């Protein structure tokens, strides 16, 4: 909840910026610039097939990661998995006064036994 004292006299007129010295209009952020350059195409050797193909920079980098992962580079493999499937979820062990909470297990998928 904002502190009301910090808001007194801070009302802005319509069209007035709250940060007049902020980023100038038209300046692109880093992710926009990265996407632009990752989409640039060039003819390159596909490190998996060995054939010359028209590939984006993103394709080239990803294929190089795959090639490294196939050579038992676990960091490359982990980076590919995190990129493809997202980071693994974290689990929290909830206890109270040294005793576990009795929380019923929720099943999202029915097993076909």
TORDREN-855198 format. One record per residue (C-alpha): residue number from 1; z, y, x. Coordinates in pm, 1 decimal, padded with zeros to 6 digits, m for minus. Example, Ala and Ser with C-alpha at 12.3 -4.5 7.8 and 13.67 -1.06 7.14 Angstrom:
- pos, zz, yy, xx
- 1, 00780.0, m00450.0, 01230.0 .
- 2, 00714.0, m00106.0, 01367.0 .
//
This chain:
- pos, zz, yy, xx
- 1, 00000.0, 00000.0, 00000.0 .
- 2, m00097.4, 00338.0, 00152.1 .
- 3, 00171.4, 00589.1, 00231.7 .
- 4, 00116.6, 00873.7, m00021.2 .
- 5, 00228.3, 01131.7, 00237.1 .
- 6, m00066.8, 01037.7, 00456.7 .
- 7, m00308.3, 01107.6, 00171.6 .
- 8, m00189.0, 01459.5, 00082.9 .
- 9, m00456.3, 01713.9, 00167.5 .
- 10, m00695.3, 01442.3, 00284.6 .
- 11, m00931.2, 01446.9, m00014.8 .
- 12, m01295.7, 01472.1, 00087.6 .
- 13, m01564.9, 01660.5, m00096.5 .
- 14, m01859.9, 01460.7, m00223.9 .
- 15, m02094.0, 01391.7, 00069.4 .
- 16, m01828.1, 01484.1, 00329.3 .
- 17, m01758.2, 01220.8, 00593.5 .
- 18, m01407.4, 01104.0, 00674.6 .
- 19, m01525.0, 01045.8, 01031.9 .
- 20, m01767.8, 01326.4, 01121.5 .
- 21, m01789.7, 01220.5, 01487.8 .
- 22, m01856.3, 00855.6, 01400.1 .
- 23, m02172.0, 00659.1, 01475.3 .
- 24, m02481.0, 00876.6, 01426.0 .
- 25, m02721.9, 00783.4, 01146.0 .
- 26, m02995.1, 00544.5, 01250.2 .
- 27, m02802.1, 00384.6, 01538.0 .
- 28, m02822.1, 00008.2, 01500.9 .
- 29, m02520.5, m00215.9, 01540.5 .
- 30, m02507.3, m00493.6, 01800.0 .
- 31, m02579.6, m00780.1, 01557.2 .
- 32, m02898.5, m00608.0, 01433.9 .
- 33, m03020.6, m00563.8, 01791.5 .
- 34, m02931.1, m00924.4, 01883.2 .
- 35, m03119.9, m01061.0, 01578.9 .
- 36, m03424.3, m00852.9, 01674.5 .
- 37, m03437.7, m00994.1, 02028.0 .
- 38, m03351.8, m01350.2, 01927.5 .
- 39, m03654.8, m01349.7, 01695.7 .
- 40, m03903.7, m01252.0, 01969.5 .
- 41, m04154.6, m01534.1, 02020.7 .
- 42, m04312.2, m01659.3, 02341.5 .
- 43, m04496.0, m01964.0, 02460.5 .
- 44, m04249.1, m02185.9, 02638.6 .
- 45, m04199.1, m02547.2, 02732.0 .
- 46, m03985.2, m02725.5, 02477.0 .
- 47, m03716.5, m02882.8, 02697.6 .
- 48, m03690.2, m03183.4, 02467.3 .
- 49, m04056.4, m03266.5, 02405.0 .
- 50, m04195.7, m03117.5, 02727.9 .
- 51, m04481.9, m02955.1, 02531.5 .
- 52, m04581.3, m02587.6, 02536.1 .
- 53, m04496.3, m02434.2, 02199.0 .
- 54, m04456.9, m02090.2, 02046.6 .
- 55, m04077.8, m02055.9, 02024.1 .
- 56, m03835.0, m01778.5, 01940.6 .
- 57, m03565.3, m01686.9, 02190.8 .
- 58, m03315.1, m01842.7, 01951.1 .
- 59, m03517.1, m02167.7, 01952.7 .
- 60, m03532.8, m02169.7, 02332.7 .
- 61, m03158.2, m02111.5, 02373.1 .
- 62, m03070.7, m02372.4, 02109.2 .
- 63, m03302.4, m02631.7, 02264.3 .
- 64, m03148.0, m02566.0, 02605.2 .
- 65, m02801.8, m02618.3, 02455.8 .
- 66, m02919.7, m02947.4, 02304.2 .
- 67, m03065.6, m03056.5, 02637.4 .
- 68, m02733.8, m02977.3, 02812.0 .
- 69, m02536.3, m03158.1, 02539.9 .
- 70, m02753.6, m03466.7, 02583.2 .
- 71, m02655.8, m03467.5, 02952.1 .
- 72, m02290.8, m03510.7, 02853.1 .
- 73, m02197.4, m03140.9, 02861.2 .
- 74, m01918.2, m03145.5, 02603.2 .
- 75, m01890.8, m02765.9, 02589.4 .
- 76, m02256.6, m02742.2, 02487.7 .
- 77, m02206.2, m03014.1, 02229.1 .
- 78, m01899.8, m02836.2, 02087.1 .
- 79, m02089.1, m02505.0, 02072.1 .
- 80, m02372.4, m02673.7, 01881.6 .
- 81, m02133.4, m02838.9, 01635.7 .
- 82, m01941.4, m02515.3, 01577.3 .
- 83, m02266.9, m02328.7, 01526.3 .
- 84, m02409.5, m02591.6, 01290.6 .
- 85, m02107.2, m02688.6, 01085.9 .
- 86, m01857.4, m02406.7, 01144.8 .
- 87, m01527.7, m02418.8, 01326.4 .
- 88, m01294.1, m02700.9, 01227.3 .
- 89, m01022.5, m02604.1, 00979.6 .
- 90, m00666.6, m02574.9, 01094.7 .
- 91, m00384.7, m02771.5, 00937.9 .
- 92, m00034.0, m02641.0, 00893.7 .
- 93, 00268.9, m02864.0, 00872.6 .
- 94, 00499.5, m02716.8, 00608.7 .
- 95, 00866.2, m02806.1, 00638.3 .
- 96, 01183.3, m02654.2, 00501.4 .
- 97, 01527.6, m02703.1, 00651.1 .
- 98, 01396.9, m02995.2, 00851.7 .
- 99, 01274.7, m03179.8, 00540.4 .
- 100, 00910.6, m03215.4, 00444.9 .
- 101, 00792.5, m03054.1, 00125.0 .
- 102, 00682.7, m03298.8, m00141.4 .
- 103, 00330.7, m03173.0, m00207.5 .
- 104, 00103.3, m03409.5, m00401.3 .
- 105, m00217.8, m03511.9, m00230.5 .
- 106, m00527.7, m03364.7, m00391.7 .
- 107, m00834.7, m03585.3, m00382.9 .
- 108, m01164.9, m03402.9, m00399.5 .
- 109, m01385.5, m03709.6, m00394.3 .
- 110, m01326.6, m04031.5, m00579.2 .
- 111, m01355.8, m04339.3, m00364.5 .
- 112, m01577.3, m04616.4, m00492.6 .
- 113, m01354.7, m04922.5, m00444.6 .
//
